Amino acid sequence: MESPELSFTLAYVALSVCFVFTPNEFRSAGLTVQNLFQSWLGSEDVGFIQYHVRRTSVTLLVHSALPLGYYLGMSLAAPEKELLSVLQVDGVWRAFLLLSLCLHLSSWMLVLYWSLSSWSNHPISRALRAHVRPALPGWGAVATSINTEFRRIDKFATGPPAARVIVTDGWVLKVSTYHIHLALQSECHVTVTQSRQHQFSPDLASPTEILTLRVESINPSVGGFSISVNSSEYADLRDKLRAPIRNSANVVIHQTMSELFLETFRAQIDLNPPYRVPGGQEMESCIGCMQTPANTKLLRLCTAADSEDSECEQCFCRPMWCLSCLGRWFASRQDQQRPETWLSSRVPCPTCRAKFCVLDICPVR
């Protein structure tokens, strides 16, 4: 193969692989199916199921056009081959063109078949049909239920677009390149099947742990599927799932540095003097998570309170944060490379910015 052909082939293969298995750089540059066809796909928040029905269909058409794009690109990179003169090219290129056209035309025929009867033949629609019941009489009603729950702000969502995991109040969803796997929470059980340690992460300086969980449904029409989550998000996933999560034998889930700190943080706060709520004052929900009642109050109680050199300040905010959210705030303001200094540090109040230490945090009674 001559140099221009080799250069074009290597470049096209690299770009195609990056387009199919989108890295963060391509995603940041907007080189994804979702961004390129955004005007036709619509909004995921408005219609989650309809959006992904269109997205998977467009993705199939675009990916199936990549071999044909290579042929057309090669005709420009190597004009001496006269690839646009189909009758004059050699048998290998003619066969490649024929296979590329067949692949792309087959994809069009498949998408047209999916679109019949308002997309009722699409694989996502067939997956929804397995959850039809008296309360949800058709796959459209199931889609509406999922759309409604997806719009809520308290859902759990993680992962890149090609392997996204979403857990709502009633559903466990896994978004893949060409499909959506789904299971009803009340009908599924989850098992941790694998734990993988990665020594290097592009986003974190410390090692990261990836957990693989198997979701199985008691509904025989619903197939099982696997999801992957970072161990740092495992606690949030566990809180959102109604069913208990089982661990397979020999699978050890290591606690992250933040989880270890939160345990120590809670133990320290339990030793601090409690804050008695004045009579008649109602406790509001934590403004961080909006799920747990606020149960902490900042009072300047540390031993250096009478010292002029003390950095701690009096906070006049009413109880507004739960212990978990305040602990995560405290940890996020620390030097992540020096965890041994976290407990002795001071951070600003997330509301009024008055500095405090762990001795100033009182549990609300």
C-alpha positions in Angstrom: 0.0 0.0 0.0 1.4 3.4 -1.0 2.1 6.1 1.6 -1.0 8.3 1.0 -3.3 5.3 1.2 -1.6 4.1 4.4 -1.8 7.5 6.0 -5.5 7.9 5.1 -6.3 4.4 6.3 -4.7 4.9 9.6 -6.2 8.3 10.1 -9.7 7.1 9.1 -9.6 4.0 11.3 -8.4 6.1 14.3 -11.2 8.7 13.8 -13.8 6.0 13.3 -12.8 4.1 16.5 -12.9 7.4 18.4 -16.3 8.3 16.9 -17.8 4.9 17.8 -16.1 4.6 21.2 -16.2 8.3 22.0 -13.3 9.5 24.3 -13.7 12.6 26.5 -11.8 14.7 23.9 -14.3 14.0 21.1 -17.2 14.5 23.5 -15.8 17.9 24.6 -15.4 18.9 21.0 -19.0 17.9 20.2 -18.1 15.1 17.8 -20.9 12.8 18.9 -24.1 11.6 17.3 -26.1 13.4 20.1 -24.5 16.7 19.3 -24.4 16.5 15.5 -28.1 15.5 15.3 -29.3 17.5 18.3 -31.9 19.5 16.4 -33.7 16.3 15.3 -33.2 14.2 18.4 -34.9 16.8 20.7 -34.5 17.0 24.4 -33.8 13.9 26.6 -35.4 15.6 29.6 -38.7 16.2 27.7 -39.1 12.6 26.3 -36.4 10.2 27.5 -37.7 7.1 25.7 -38.5 8.9 22.5 -35.1 10.6 22.5 -33.2 7.3 22.8 -35.4 5.6 20.2 -34.3 8.3 17.7 -30.7 8.4 19.0 -30.2 4.6 18.6 -31.7 4.7 15.1 -29.5 7.6 14.0 -26.4 6.0 15.6 -27.0 2.8 13.6 -27.3 4.7 10.3 -24.2 6.8 11.0 -22.0 3.9 12.1 -23.1 1.7 9.1 -22.1 4.5 6.8 -18.4 4.5 8.0 -17.2 1.8 5.5 -18.8 3.7 2.7 -17.2 6.9 3.9 -13.8 5.2 3.8 -14.4 4.2 0.2 -15.3 7.8 -0.8 -12.4 9.2 1.2 -10.0 6.9 -0.4 -11.2 8.0 -3.8 -10.0 11.5 -2.9 -6.8 10.4 -1.1 -5.7 8.2 -4.0 -7.3 9.6 -7.2 -5.1 7.5 -9.4 -7.1 4.4 -8.4 -10.2 6.0 -10.0 -12.5 4.5 -7.4 -15.4 6.6 -8.5 -15.4 4.7 -11.8 -17.0 1.6 -10.4 -16.8 -0.4 -13.6 -13.1 0.1 -13.9 -11.9 -0.6 -10.3 -10.4 -4.0 -9.4 -12.4 -6.8 -7.9 -11.4 -6.2 -4.3 -12.5 -2.5 -4.2 -15.7 -3.4 -6.1 -16.5 -6.1 -3.5 -15.8 -3.6 -0.7 -18.1 -1.0 -2.2 -20.8 -3.6 -2.7 -20.6 -4.8 0.9 -20.5 -1.2 2.2 -23.6 -0.3 0.2 -25.4 -3.4 1.4 -24.6 -2.7 5.0 -25.8 0.9 4.8 -29.0 0.0 2.8 -29.8 -2.8 5.3 -29.5 -0.4 8.1 -31.9 2.0 6.4 -34.4 -0.9 5.8 -34.1 -1.9 9.5 -34.7 1.6 10.8 -37.7 2.0 8.5 -39.1 -1.2 9.9 -38.5 0.0 13.4 -40.4 3.3 12.6 -43.6 1.5 11.5 -46.7 2.0 13.8 -45.1 4.9 15.7 -41.8 3.0 16.4 -43.6 0.0 17.9 -41.1 -2.4 16.3 -38.0 -0.7 17.8 -36.1 -2.9 20.3 -36.6 -0.3 23.0 -40.4 -0.5 22.4 -40.3 -4.3 22.6 -38.4 -4.1 25.9 -41.0 -1.7 27.3 -43.8 -4.1 26.2 -42.4 -6.7 28.7 -43.5 -4.4 31.5 -47.1 -3.9 30.4 -49.6 -4.6 33.3 -53.0 -3.3 34.3 -51.6 -0.1 35.8 -49.5 0.4 32.6 -51.8 -0.9 29.8 -49.4 -0.4 26.9 -45.7 0.3 26.1 -46.6 3.9 25.6 -47.8 4.1 29.2 -44.6 2.5 30.4 -42.6 5.0 28.4 -44.6 7.9 30.0 -43.9 6.5 33.4 -40.1 6.4 32.7 -40.2 9.8 31.2 -41.9 11.3 34.2 -39.4 9.7 36.7 -36.4 10.7 34.6 -37.4 14.4 34.9 -37.1 14.2 38.7 -34.0 15.8 40.1 -33.4 13.0 42.7 -32.5 10.3 40.3 -29.1 8.6 40.3 -27.2 8.9 37.1 -23.6 8.1 36.3 -21.3 7.0 33.5 -20.5 8.1 29.9 -23.3 8.3 27.4 -22.5 4.9 25.9 -22.7 3.1 29.2 -24.9 5.3 31.3 -26.6 4.0 34.5 -29.8 5.7 35.7 -31.8 4.7 38.7 -35.1 6.4 39.4 -37.7 5.7 42.1 -39.2 2.8 40.1 -36.7 1.8 37.4 -33.1 0.7 36.8 -31.9 1.7 33.4 -28.7 1.1 31.4 -28.2 3.2 28.3 -26.0 1.7 25.7 -25.0 2.6 22.1 -27.9 0.8 20.4 -30.3 -0.1 23.2 -31.7 0.6 26.6 -31.8 -2.2 29.2 -34.4 -1.7 31.9 -35.9 -3.4 34.9 -38.6 -2.5 37.4 -37.1 -2.0 40.8 -39.9 -3.9 42.5 -39.1 -7.0 40.3 -35.3 -7.0 40.3 -32.5 -8.0 42.6 -28.9 -6.7 42.3 -25.7 -8.6 42.9 -22.1 -7.2 43.1 -20.2 -9.7 40.9 -16.8 -8.0 40.4 -14.5 -5.4 41.8 -11.6 -4.0 39.7 -8.9 -1.8 41.0 -7.4 0.8 38.5 -4.2 2.3 39.7 -4.5 5.3 37.4 -7.6 7.4 36.5 -7.6 10.3 34.1 -9.8 12.3 36.5 -8.4 11.4 39.9 -4.9 11.3 41.3 -5.7 8.3 43.5 -6.5 4.8 42.4 -10.2 4.1 41.6 -12.3 1.0 42.0 -15.0 0.0 39.5 -17.8 -2.3 40.7 -19.7 -4.5 38.3 -23.3 -5.3 39.4 -25.7 -7.8 37.8 -29.4 -6.8 37.6 -31.7 -9.7 37.3 -35.5 -9.5 37.1 -38.1 -12.0 38.3 -40.0 -11.2 35.1 -39.1 -14.0 32.7 -39.6 -11.6 29.7 -36.9 -9.2 31.0 -33.3 -10.2 30.4 -30.6 -9.5 32.9 -27.8 -6.9 32.4 -24.7 -5.7 34.0 -23.9 -2.1 35.1 -20.6 -0.6 36.2 -20.2 2.1 38.9 -17.4 3.8 40.6 -17.0 2.7 44.2 -17.2 6.4 45.3 -20.8 6.4 43.9 -21.8 3.1 45.4 -23.3 4.6 48.5 -25.6 6.9 46.4 -26.6 3.9 44.3 -27.4 1.8 47.3 -29.5 4.6 48.8 -31.6 4.9 45.6 -32.2 1.2 45.2 -35.1 -0.2 47.1 -33.9 -3.8 46.9 -30.9 -4.9 49.0 -27.7 -5.4 47.1 -26.0 -8.8 47.5 -22.3 -9.5 47.3 -20.9 -12.5 45.5 -18.3 -14.5 47.3 -14.8 -13.1 47.4 -15.9 -9.6 46.2 -14.5 -7.0 48.5 -15.7 -3.4 48.2 -13.0 -1.0 49.4 -14.0 2.2 51.1 -12.8 5.4 49.4 -10.9 8.0 51.3 -14.0 10.2 51.5 -16.1 7.3 53.0 -13.4 6.6 55.6 -13.3 10.3 56.5 -17.1 10.4 56.8 -17.1 7.6 59.3 -14.4 9.3 61.4 -16.3 12.6 61.0 -19.5 11.2 62.3 -17.8 9.6 65.2 -16.2 12.9 66.2 -19.4 14.8 65.8 -21.2 12.3 68.1 -18.7 13.3 70.9 -19.5 17.1 70.5 -22.2 18.7 72.8 -25.7 18.5 71.3 -27.7 21.5 70.2 -31.2 21.7 71.7 -33.7 23.0 69.3 -35.8 25.8 70.8 -39.5 24.9 71.4 -41.7 25.5 68.4 -38.9 25.5 65.8 -39.5 23.1 63.0 -36.6 21.3 61.3 -36.4 21.8 57.6 -34.9 19.4 55.0 -31.2 19.6 54.4 -30.6 22.1 51.6 -27.8 19.9 50.2 -29.7 16.7 49.5 -33.3 17.8 50.2 -34.0 14.3 51.5 -32.8 14.2 55.1 -33.8 16.6 57.9 -31.1 19.1 58.8 -29.4 17.7 61.9 -26.3 19.9 62.5 -25.7 23.3 64.0 -22.5 25.3 63.9 -21.5 26.8 67.2 -18.0 28.2 68.1 -17.0 25.7 70.8 -13.4 24.8 70.0 -10.7 25.1 72.7 -9.3 28.1 70.8 -12.5 30.1 71.0 -11.1 32.6 73.5 -7.8 33.0 71.7 -7.3 36.0 69.5 -5.4 33.8 67.1 -8.3 31.5 66.5 -9.5 31.2 62.9 -12.9 29.9 63.9 -15.8 32.3 63.7 -19.3 32.3 65.1 -21.9 31.1 62.6 -25.4 32.5 63.0 -27.1 30.2 60.5 -30.0 28.1 61.6 -29.7 24.2 61.2 -29.7 23.8 57.4 -27.4 20.8 56.6 -27.5 17.1 57.4 -24.3 15.5 58.8 -23.5 13.6 55.6 -23.7 16.6 53.3 -21.8 18.8 55.8 -19.1 16.0 56.0 -18.8 15.9 52.2 -18.5 19.7 52.1 -15.8 19.5 54.7 -13.9 16.9 52.8 -14.2 18.7 49.5 -12.5 21.7 50.9 -9.4 19.8 51.9 -6.0 19.2 50.3 -6.7 15.8 48.7 -3.1 14.9 48.8 -2.9 15.3 52.6 -5.8 13.4 54.2 -4.0 13.3 57.6 -4.7 17.0 58.0 -8.4 16.9 57.2 -9.8 16.6 60.8 -7.6 19.4 62.1 -8.5 21.8 59.3 -11.0 24.7 59.2 -13.4 25.3 56.3 -16.0 28.1 55.6 -19.7 27.5 56.4 -21.3 26.6 53.1 -24.0 29.2 53.7 -22.4 32.3 55.4 -18.7 31.5 54.9 -17.8 31.7 58.7 -14.9 29.4 59.3 -15.4 26.4 61.6 -13.6 23.2 62.6 -15.0 19.7 63.6 -15.3 20.7 67.2 -17.8 23.5 66.3 -20.3 21.0 64.7 -23.1 20.1 67.1 -25.6 17.4 66.5 -29.2 18.6 66.7 -31.4 17.0 69.3 
